[in-house]
Amino acid sequence: MTGSGFPQPPPNGLPRYRLLSGPDDENFCRRVSEAMTLGFELHGGPTATFDGNSVIVCQALVWPARD
């Protein structure tokens, strides 16, 4: 928490909650990994669906309240 009693905001003006989605490929995995490197945490498990051509995945991430 900052001296004001509020948690630090995420970097780069990003929202506290993010929902990443896209084809189940290396690029999607990198996007999730990059968000985790910034400090976001996974929120629940991934979801997946098939759009008739490829598998589409989705992962929620949250910015934790830190001291």
PDB file of N, CA, C and O in Angstrom:
ATOM      1  N   MET A   1       0.839  -1.171   0.000  1.00  0.00           N
ATOM      2  CA  MET A   1       0.000   0.000   0.000  1.00  0.00           C
ATOM      3  C   MET A   1       0.887   1.239   0.000  1.00  0.00           C
ATOM      4  O   MET A   1       2.008   1.229   0.507  1.00  0.00           O
ATOM      5  N   THR A   2       0.367   2.264  -0.563  1.00  0.00           N
ATOM      6  CA  THR A   2       1.080   3.527  -0.522  1.00  0.00           C
ATOM      7  C   THR A   2       0.840   4.168   0.822  1.00  0.00           C
ATOM      8  O   THR A   2       0.048   3.665   1.620  1.00  0.00           O
ATOM      9  N   GLY A   3       1.513   5.271   1.084  1.00  0.00           N
ATOM     10  CA  GLY A   3       1.320   5.969   2.338  1.00  0.00           C
ATOM     11  C   GLY A   3      -0.113   6.433   2.534  1.00  0.00           C
ATOM     12  O   GLY A   3      -0.532   6.688   3.663  1.00  0.00           O
ATOM     13  N   SER A   4      -0.873   6.546   1.443  1.00  0.00           N
ATOM     14  CA  SER A   4      -2.263   6.996   1.539  1.00  0.00           C
ATOM     15  C   SER A   4      -3.209   5.870   1.925  1.00  0.00           C
ATOM     16  O   SER A   4      -4.398   6.113   2.132  1.00  0.00           O
ATOM     17  N   GLY A   5      -2.707   4.640   2.028  1.00  0.00           N
ATOM     18  CA  GLY A   5      -3.564   3.516   2.379  1.00  0.00           C
ATOM     19  C   GLY A   5      -4.194   2.832   1.177  1.00  0.00           C
ATOM     20  O   GLY A   5      -4.967   1.888   1.341  1.00  0.00           O
ATOM     21  N   PHE A   6      -3.877   3.294  -0.035  1.00  0.00           N
ATOM     22  CA  PHE A   6      -4.423   2.683  -1.242  1.00  0.00           C
ATOM     23  C   PHE A   6      -3.352   1.826  -1.903  1.00  0.00           C
ATOM     24  O   PHE A   6      -2.174   2.179  -1.861  1.00  0.00           O
ATOM     25  N   PRO A   7      -3.737   0.704  -2.516  1.00  0.00           N
ATOM     26  CA  PRO A   7      -2.750  -0.142  -3.187  1.00  0.00           C
ATOM     27  C   PRO A   7      -2.155   0.571  -4.400  1.00  0.00           C
ATOM     28  O   PRO A   7      -2.786   1.442  -5.000  1.00  0.00           O
ATOM     29  N   GLN A   8      -0.940   0.185  -4.743  1.00  0.00           N
ATOM     30  CA  GLN A   8      -0.293   0.729  -5.934  1.00  0.00           C
ATOM     31  C   GLN A   8      -1.090   0.324  -7.171  1.00  0.00           C
ATOM     32  O   GLN A   8      -1.551  -0.814  -7.253  1.00  0.00           O
ATOM     33  N   PRO A   9      -1.262   1.225  -8.129  1.00  0.00           N
ATOM     34  CA  PRO A   9      -1.964   0.861  -9.366  1.00  0.00           C
ATOM     35  C   PRO A   9      -1.054   0.043 -10.279  1.00  0.00           C
ATOM     36  O   PRO A   9       0.165   0.046 -10.108  1.00  0.00           O
ATOM     37  N   PRO A  10      -1.638  -0.650 -11.240  1.00  0.00           N
ATOM     38  CA  PRO A  10      -0.834  -1.391 -12.212  1.00  0.00           C
ATOM     39  C   PRO A  10       0.021  -0.424 -13.040  1.00  0.00           C
ATOM     40  O   PRO A  10      -0.292   0.764 -13.124  1.00  0.00           O
ATOM     41  N   PRO A  11       1.093  -0.928 -13.647  1.00  0.00           N
ATOM     42  CA  PRO A  11       1.955  -0.066 -14.458  1.00  0.00           C
ATOM     43  C   PRO A  11       1.305   0.322 -15.780  1.00  0.00           C
ATOM     44  O   PRO A  11       0.348  -0.308 -16.231  1.00  0.00           O
ATOM     45  N   ASN A  12       1.839   1.360 -16.381  1.00  0.00           N
ATOM     46  CA  ASN A  12       1.461   1.786 -17.736  1.00  0.00           C
ATOM     47  C   ASN A  12      -0.017   2.126 -17.878  1.00  0.00           C
ATOM     48  O   ASN A  12      -0.554   2.063 -18.985  1.00  0.00           O
ATOM     49  N   GLY A  13      -0.687   2.485 -16.787  1.00  0.00           N
ATOM     50  CA  GLY A  13      -2.104   2.840 -16.867  1.00  0.00           C
ATOM     51  C   GLY A  13      -3.023   1.668 -17.159  1.00  0.00           C
ATOM     52  O   GLY A  13      -4.176   1.871 -17.540  1.00  0.00           O
ATOM     53  N   LEU A  14      -2.538   0.444 -16.989  1.00  0.00           N
ATOM     54  CA  LEU A  14      -3.359  -0.739 -17.258  1.00  0.00           C
ATOM     55  C   LEU A  14      -4.448  -0.879 -16.197  1.00  0.00           C
ATOM     56  O   LEU A  14      -4.266  -0.435 -15.063  1.00  0.00           O
ATOM     57  N   PRO A  15      -5.576  -1.493 -16.552  1.00  0.00           N
ATOM     58  CA  PRO A  15      -6.635  -1.715 -15.562  1.00  0.00           C
ATOM     59  C   PRO A  15      -6.234  -2.808 -14.571  1.00  0.00           C
ATOM     60  O   PRO A  15      -5.348  -3.616 -14.847  1.00  0.00           O
ATOM     61  N   ARG A  16      -6.892  -2.821 -13.424  1.00  0.00           N
ATOM     62  CA  ARG A  16      -6.602  -3.836 -12.398  1.00  0.00           C
ATOM     63  C   ARG A  16      -7.058  -5.229 -12.829  1.00  0.00           C
ATOM     64  O   ARG A  16      -6.510  -6.230 -12.368  1.00  0.00           O
ATOM     65  N   TYR A  17      -8.042  -5.299 -13.695  1.00  0.00           N
ATOM     66  CA  TYR A  17      -8.570  -6.579 -14.181  1.00  0.00           C
ATOM     67  C   TYR A  17      -8.348  -6.623 -15.680  1.00  0.00           C
ATOM     68  O   TYR A  17      -8.669  -5.674 -16.396  1.00  0.00           O
ATOM     69  N   ARG A  18      -7.798  -7.726 -16.145  1.00  0.00           N
ATOM     70  CA  ARG A  18      -7.585  -7.901 -17.585  1.00  0.00           C
ATOM     71  C   ARG A  18      -8.108  -9.270 -17.993  1.00  0.00           C
ATOM     72  O   ARG A  18      -7.969 -10.246 -17.256  1.00  0.00           O
ATOM     73  N   LEU A  19      -8.699  -9.325 -19.154  1.00  0.00           N
ATOM     74  CA  LEU A  19      -9.174 -10.584 -19.720  1.00  0.00           C
ATOM     75  C   LEU A  19      -8.518 -10.716 -21.086  1.00  0.00           C
ATOM     76  O   LEU A  19      -8.898 -10.040 -22.041  1.00  0.00           O
ATOM     77  N   LEU A  20      -7.536 -11.591 -21.162  1.00  0.00           N
ATOM     78  CA  LEU A  20      -6.827 -11.807 -22.415  1.00  0.00           C
ATOM     79  C   LEU A  20      -7.462 -12.973 -23.150  1.00  0.00           C
ATOM     80  O   LEU A  20      -7.822 -13.980 -22.541  1.00  0.00           O
ATOM     81  N   SER A  21      -7.598 -12.832 -24.457  1.00  0.00           N
ATOM     82  CA  SER A  21      -8.166 -13.920 -25.255  1.00  0.00           C
ATOM     83  C   SER A  21      -7.498 -13.935 -26.620  1.00  0.00           C
ATOM     84  O   SER A  21      -6.942 -12.935 -27.072  1.00  0.00           O
ATOM     85  N   GLY A  22      -7.565 -15.087 -27.262  1.00  0.00           N
ATOM     86  CA  GLY A  22      -6.999 -15.227 -28.588  1.00  0.00           C
ATOM     87  C   GLY A  22      -6.782 -16.682 -28.924  1.00  0.00           C
ATOM     88  O   GLY A  22      -7.101 -17.566 -28.128  1.00  0.00           O
ATOM     89  N   PRO A  23      -6.237 -16.936 -30.112  1.00  0.00           N
ATOM     90  CA  PRO A  23      -5.936 -18.316 -30.499  1.00  0.00           C
ATOM     91  C   PRO A  23      -4.953 -18.941 -29.514  1.00  0.00           C
ATOM     92  O   PRO A  23      -4.082 -18.261 -28.972  1.00  0.00           O
ATOM     93  N   ASP A  24      -5.103 -20.227 -29.293  1.00  0.00           N
ATOM     94  CA  ASP A  24      -4.219 -20.958 -28.380  1.00  0.00           C
ATOM     95  C   ASP A  24      -2.882 -21.183 -29.079  1.00  0.00           C
ATOM     96  O   ASP A  24      -2.636 -22.238 -29.664  1.00  0.00           O
ATOM     97  N   ASP A  25      -2.027 -20.165 -29.003  1.00  0.00           N
ATOM     98  CA  ASP A  25      -0.731 -20.256 -29.666  1.00  0.00           C
ATOM     99  C   ASP A  25       0.355 -19.615 -28.802  1.00  0.00           C
ATOM    100  O   ASP A  25       0.086 -19.150 -27.694  1.00  0.00           O
ATOM    101  N   GLU A  26       1.556 -19.597 -29.311  1.00  0.00           N
ATOM    102  CA  GLU A  26       2.691 -19.043 -28.571  1.00  0.00           C
ATOM    103  C   GLU A  26       2.475 -17.574 -28.230  1.00  0.00           C
ATOM    104  O   GLU A  26       2.857 -17.136 -27.145  1.00  0.00           O
ATOM    105  N   ASN A  27       1.876 -16.809 -29.127  1.00  0.00           N
ATOM    106  CA  ASN A  27       1.639 -15.391 -28.885  1.00  0.00           C
ATOM    107  C   ASN A  27       0.731 -15.182 -27.673  1.00  0.00           C
ATOM    108  O   ASN A  27       0.991 -14.311 -26.843  1.00  0.00           O
ATOM    109  N   PHE A  28      -0.331 -15.979 -27.571  1.00  0.00           N
ATOM    110  CA  PHE A  28      -1.223 -15.853 -26.416  1.00  0.00           C
ATOM    111  C   PHE A  28      -0.468 -16.178 -25.128  1.00  0.00           C
ATOM    112  O   PHE A  28      -0.588 -15.457 -24.137  1.00  0.00           O
ATOM    113  N   CYS A  29       0.297 -17.247 -25.142  1.00  0.00           N
ATOM    114  CA  CYS A  29       1.068 -17.632 -23.950  1.00  0.00           C
ATOM    115  C   CYS A  29       2.048 -16.536 -23.560  1.00  0.00           C
ATOM    116  O   CYS A  29       2.239 -16.272 -22.373  1.00  0.00           O
ATOM    117  N   ARG A  30       2.667 -15.898 -24.538  1.00  0.00           N
ATOM    118  CA  ARG A  30       3.590 -14.797 -24.249  1.00  0.00           C
ATOM    119  C   ARG A  30       2.852 -13.614 -23.628  1.00  0.00           C
ATOM    120  O   ARG A  30       3.366 -12.993 -22.698  1.00  0.00           O
ATOM    121  N   ARG A  31       1.664 -13.291 -24.121  1.00  0.00           N
ATOM    122  CA  ARG A  31       0.892 -12.173 -23.566  1.00  0.00           C
ATOM    123  C   ARG A  31       0.556 -12.420 -22.098  1.00  0.00           C
ATOM    124  O   ARG A  31       0.676 -11.518 -21.269  1.00  0.00           O
ATOM    125  N   VAL A  32       0.136 -13.639 -21.782  1.00  0.00           N
ATOM    126  CA  VAL A  32      -0.174 -13.974 -20.385  1.00  0.00           C
ATOM    127  C   VAL A  32       1.105 -13.923 -19.551  1.00  0.00           C
ATOM    128  O   VAL A  32       1.103 -13.378 -18.447  1.00  0.00           O
ATOM    129  N   SER A  33       2.184 -14.480 -20.066  1.00  0.00           N
ATOM    130  CA  SER A  33       3.461 -14.478 -19.341  1.00  0.00           C
ATOM    131  C   SER A  33       3.960 -13.057 -19.102  1.00  0.00           C
ATOM    132  O   SER A  33       4.466 -12.761 -18.019  1.00  0.00           O
ATOM    133  N   GLU A  34       3.830 -12.174 -20.087  1.00  0.00           N
ATOM    134  CA  GLU A  34       4.261 -10.784 -19.932  1.00  0.00           C
ATOM    135  C   GLU A  34       3.447 -10.082 -18.849  1.00  0.00           C
ATOM    136  O   GLU A  34       3.997  -9.320 -18.054  1.00  0.00           O
ATOM    137  N   ALA A  35       2.137 -10.336 -18.816  1.00  0.00           N
ATOM    138  CA  ALA A  35       1.298  -9.732 -17.781  1.00  0.00           C
ATOM    139  C   ALA A  35       1.721 -10.227 -16.398  1.00  0.00           C
ATOM    140  O   ALA A  35       1.746  -9.454 -15.441  1.00  0.00           O
ATOM    141  N   MET A  36       2.050 -11.501 -16.294  1.00  0.00           N
ATOM    142  CA  MET A  36       2.498 -12.051 -15.013  1.00  0.00           C
ATOM    143  C   MET A  36       3.850 -11.455 -14.610  1.00  0.00           C
ATOM    144  O   MET A  36       4.085 -11.206 -13.428  1.00  0.00           O
ATOM    145  N   THR A  37       4.733 -11.226 -15.575  1.00  0.00           N
ATOM    146  CA  THR A  37       6.024 -10.606 -15.290  1.00  0.00           C
ATOM    147  C   THR A  37       5.840  -9.190 -14.748  1.00  0.00           C
ATOM    148  O   THR A  37       6.606  -8.751 -13.890  1.00  0.00           O
ATOM    149  N   LEU A  38       4.831  -8.476 -15.242  1.00  0.00           N
ATOM    150  CA  LEU A  38       4.531  -7.129 -14.739  1.00  0.00           C
ATOM    151  C   LEU A  38       4.020  -7.155 -13.303  1.00  0.00           C
ATOM    152  O   LEU A  38       4.113  -6.157 -12.588  1.00  0.00           O
ATOM    153  N   GLY A  39       3.476  -8.305 -12.879  1.00  0.00           N
ATOM    154  CA  GLY A  39       2.960  -8.417 -11.516  1.00  0.00           C
ATOM    155  C   GLY A  39       1.511  -8.847 -11.426  1.00  0.00           C
ATOM    156  O   GLY A  39       0.996  -9.040 -10.324  1.00  0.00           O
ATOM    157  N   PHE A  40       0.834  -9.003 -12.566  1.00  0.00           N
ATOM    158  CA  PHE A  40      -0.541  -9.489 -12.548  1.00  0.00           C
ATOM    159  C   PHE A  40      -0.543 -10.946 -12.103  1.00  0.00           C
ATOM    160  O   PHE A  40       0.435 -11.666 -12.305  1.00  0.00           O
ATOM    161  N   GLU A  41      -1.635 -11.371 -11.502  1.00  0.00           N
ATOM    162  CA  GLU A  41      -1.790 -12.761 -11.069  1.00  0.00           C
ATOM    163  C   GLU A  41      -2.963 -13.388 -11.801  1.00  0.00           C
ATOM    164  O   GLU A  41      -3.953 -12.723 -12.109  1.00  0.00           O
ATOM    165  N   LEU A  42      -2.833 -14.691 -12.077  1.00  0.00           N
ATOM    166  CA  LEU A  42      -3.928 -15.415 -12.717  1.00  0.00           C
ATOM    167  C   LEU A  42      -5.146 -15.381 -11.807  1.00  0.00           C
ATOM    168  O   LEU A  42      -5.024 -15.480 -10.586  1.00  0.00           O
ATOM    169  N   HIS A  43      -6.309 -15.240 -12.406  1.00  0.00           N
ATOM    170  CA  HIS A  43      -7.565 -15.247 -11.652  1.00  0.00           C
ATOM    171  C   HIS A  43      -8.419 -16.370 -12.234  1.00  0.00           C
ATOM    172  O   HIS A  43      -9.050 -16.202 -13.277  1.00  0.00           O
ATOM    173  N   GLY A  44      -8.433 -17.509 -11.555  1.00  0.00           N
ATOM    174  CA  GLY A  44      -9.150 -18.668 -12.082  1.00  0.00           C
ATOM    175  C   GLY A  44      -8.340 -19.347 -13.167  1.00  0.00           C
ATOM    176  O   GLY A  44      -7.220 -18.948 -13.486  1.00  0.00           O
ATOM    177  N   GLY A  45      -8.934 -20.374 -13.718  1.00  0.00           N
ATOM    178  CA  GLY A  45      -8.273 -21.125 -14.772  1.00  0.00           C
ATOM    179  C   GLY A  45      -8.624 -20.585 -16.144  1.00  0.00           C
ATOM    180  O   GLY A  45      -9.544 -19.778 -16.281  1.00  0.00           O
ATOM    181  N   PRO A  46      -7.903 -21.021 -17.153  1.00  0.00           N
ATOM    182  CA  PRO A  46      -8.220 -20.594 -18.509  1.00  0.00           C
ATOM    183  C   PRO A  46      -9.502 -21.262 -19.002  1.00  0.00           C
ATOM    184  O   PRO A  46      -9.894 -22.323 -18.518  1.00  0.00           O
ATOM    185  N   THR A  47     -10.129 -20.629 -19.955  1.00  0.00           N
ATOM    186  CA  THR A  47     -11.268 -21.238 -20.635  1.00  0.00           C
ATOM    187  C   THR A  47     -10.894 -21.410 -22.098  1.00  0.00           C
ATOM    188  O   THR A  47     -10.030 -20.703 -22.617  1.00  0.00           O
ATOM    189  N   ALA A  48     -11.544 -22.345 -22.752  1.00  0.00           N
ATOM    190  CA  ALA A  48     -11.253 -22.604 -24.156  1.00  0.00           C
ATOM    191  C   ALA A  48     -12.542 -22.935 -24.889  1.00  0.00           C
ATOM    192  O   ALA A  48     -13.472 -23.512 -24.325  1.00  0.00           O
ATOM    193  N   THR A  49     -12.572 -22.557 -26.146  1.00  0.00           N
ATOM    194  CA  THR A  49     -13.694 -22.895 -27.014  1.00  0.00           C
ATOM    195  C   THR A  49     -13.143 -23.134 -28.412  1.00  0.00           C
ATOM    196  O   THR A  49     -11.997 -22.792 -28.702  1.00  0.00           O
ATOM    197  N   PHE A  50     -13.940 -23.708 -29.254  1.00  0.00           N
ATOM    198  CA  PHE A  50     -13.552 -23.971 -30.634  1.00  0.00           C
ATOM    199  C   PHE A  50     -14.461 -23.156 -31.529  1.00  0.00           C
ATOM    200  O   PHE A  50     -15.682 -23.279 -31.437  1.00  0.00           O
ATOM    201  N   ASP A  51     -13.896 -22.328 -32.393  1.00  0.00           N
ATOM    202  CA  ASP A  51     -14.702 -21.459 -33.254  1.00  0.00           C
ATOM    203  C   ASP A  51     -14.978 -22.055 -34.632  1.00  0.00           C
ATOM    204  O   ASP A  51     -15.425 -21.350 -35.536  1.00  0.00           O
ATOM    205  N   GLY A  52     -14.718 -23.330 -34.791  1.00  0.00           N
ATOM    206  CA  GLY A  52     -14.914 -23.980 -36.080  1.00  0.00           C
ATOM    207  C   GLY A  52     -13.623 -24.109 -36.868  1.00  0.00           C
ATOM    208  O   GLY A  52     -13.516 -24.934 -37.776  1.00  0.00           O
ATOM    209  N   ASN A  53     -12.639 -23.283 -36.511  1.00  0.00           N
ATOM    210  CA  ASN A  53     -11.339 -23.329 -37.180  1.00  0.00           C
ATOM    211  C   ASN A  53     -10.186 -23.575 -36.218  1.00  0.00           C
ATOM    212  O   ASN A  53      -9.255 -24.320 -36.525  1.00  0.00           O
ATOM    213  N   SER A  54     -10.256 -22.950 -35.066  1.00  0.00           N
ATOM    214  CA  SER A  54      -9.151 -23.078 -34.114  1.00  0.00           C
ATOM    215  C   SER A  54      -9.661 -22.965 -32.684  1.00  0.00           C
ATOM    216  O   SER A  54     -10.793 -22.549 -32.438  1.00  0.00           O
ATOM    217  N   VAL A  55      -8.804 -23.341 -31.757  1.00  0.00           N
ATOM    218  CA  VAL A  55      -9.125 -23.226 -30.339  1.00  0.00           C
ATOM    219  C   VAL A  55      -8.844 -21.788 -29.902  1.00  0.00           C
ATOM    220  O   VAL A  55      -7.764 -21.254 -30.154  1.00  0.00           O
ATOM    221  N   ILE A  56      -9.826 -21.169 -29.245  1.00  0.00           N
ATOM    222  CA  ILE A  56      -9.696 -19.822 -28.698  1.00  0.00           C
ATOM    223  C   ILE A  56      -9.663 -19.956 -27.183  1.00  0.00           C
ATOM    224  O   ILE A  56     -10.516 -20.616 -26.589  1.00  0.00           O
ATOM    225  N   VAL A  57      -8.670 -19.323 -26.565  1.00  0.00           N
ATOM    226  CA  VAL A  57      -8.521 -19.409 -25.116  1.00  0.00           C
ATOM    227  C   VAL A  57      -8.675 -18.027 -24.488  1.00  0.00           C
ATOM    228  O   VAL A  57      -8.541 -16.998 -25.150  1.00  0.00           O
ATOM    229  N   CYS A  58      -8.960 -18.044 -23.196  1.00  0.00           N
ATOM    230  CA  CYS A  58      -9.198 -16.816 -22.459  1.00  0.00           C
ATOM    231  C   CYS A  58      -8.640 -16.997 -21.051  1.00  0.00           C
ATOM    232  O   CYS A  58      -8.813 -18.051 -20.439  1.00  0.00           O
ATOM    233  N   GLN A  59      -7.967 -15.963 -20.540  1.00  0.00           N
ATOM    234  CA  GLN A  59      -7.424 -16.015 -19.185  1.00  0.00           C
ATOM    235  C   GLN A  59      -7.626 -14.671 -18.504  1.00  0.00           C
ATOM    236  O   GLN A  59      -7.252 -13.628 -19.040  1.00  0.00           O
ATOM    237  N   ALA A  60      -8.219 -14.707 -17.321  1.00  0.00           N
ATOM    238  CA  ALA A  60      -8.385 -13.496 -16.517  1.00  0.00           C
ATOM    239  C   ALA A  60      -7.151 -13.304 -15.644  1.00  0.00           C
ATOM    240  O   ALA A  60      -6.574 -14.265 -15.135  1.00  0.00           O
ATOM    241  N   LEU A  61      -6.759 -12.042 -15.483  1.00  0.00           N
ATOM    242  CA  LEU A  61      -5.644 -11.675 -14.612  1.00  0.00           C
ATOM    243  C   LEU A  61      -6.060 -10.481 -13.769  1.00  0.00           C
ATOM    244  O   LEU A  61      -6.825  -9.630 -14.224  1.00  0.00           O
ATOM    245  N   VAL A  62      -5.562 -10.418 -12.552  1.00  0.00           N
ATOM    246  CA  VAL A  62      -5.870  -9.296 -11.667  1.00  0.00           C
ATOM    247  C   VAL A  62      -4.578  -8.712 -11.106  1.00  0.00           C
ATOM    248  O   VAL A  62      -3.569  -9.403 -10.962  1.00  0.00           O
ATOM    249  N   TRP A  63      -4.640  -7.422 -10.796  1.00  0.00           N
ATOM    250  CA  TRP A  63      -3.534  -6.749 -10.130  1.00  0.00           C
ATOM    251  C   TRP A  63      -3.769  -6.884  -8.640  1.00  0.00           C
ATOM    252  O   TRP A  63      -4.787  -6.406  -8.138  1.00  0.00           O
ATOM    253  N   PRO A  64      -2.858  -7.520  -7.913  1.00  0.00           N
ATOM    254  CA  PRO A  64      -3.092  -7.760  -6.489  1.00  0.00           C
ATOM    255  C   PRO A  64      -2.925  -6.492  -5.656  1.00  0.00           C
ATOM    256  O   PRO A  64      -2.163  -5.592  -6.007  1.00  0.00           O
ATOM    257  N   ALA A  65      -3.646  -6.449  -4.564  1.00  0.00           N
ATOM    258  CA  ALA A  65      -3.439  -5.387  -3.578  1.00  0.00           C
ATOM    259  C   ALA A  65      -2.193  -5.767  -2.800  1.00  0.00           C
ATOM    260  O   ALA A  65      -2.155  -6.820  -2.164  1.00  0.00           O
ATOM    261  N   ARG A  66      -1.190  -4.933  -2.844  1.00  0.00           N
ATOM    262  CA  ARG A  66       0.091  -5.222  -2.188  1.00  0.00           C
ATOM    263  C   ARG A  66       0.358  -4.201  -1.101  1.00  0.00           C
ATOM    264  O   ARG A  66      -0.101  -3.060  -1.159  1.00  0.00           O
ATOM    265  N   ASP A  67       1.110  -4.644  -0.112  1.00  0.00           N
ATOM    266  CA  ASP A  67       1.556  -3.711   0.932  1.00  0.00           C
ATOM    267  C   ASP A  67       2.703  -2.881   0.411  1.00  0.00           C
ATOM    268  O   ASP A  67       3.228  -2.032   1.132  1.00  0.00           O
TER     269      ASP A  67
END
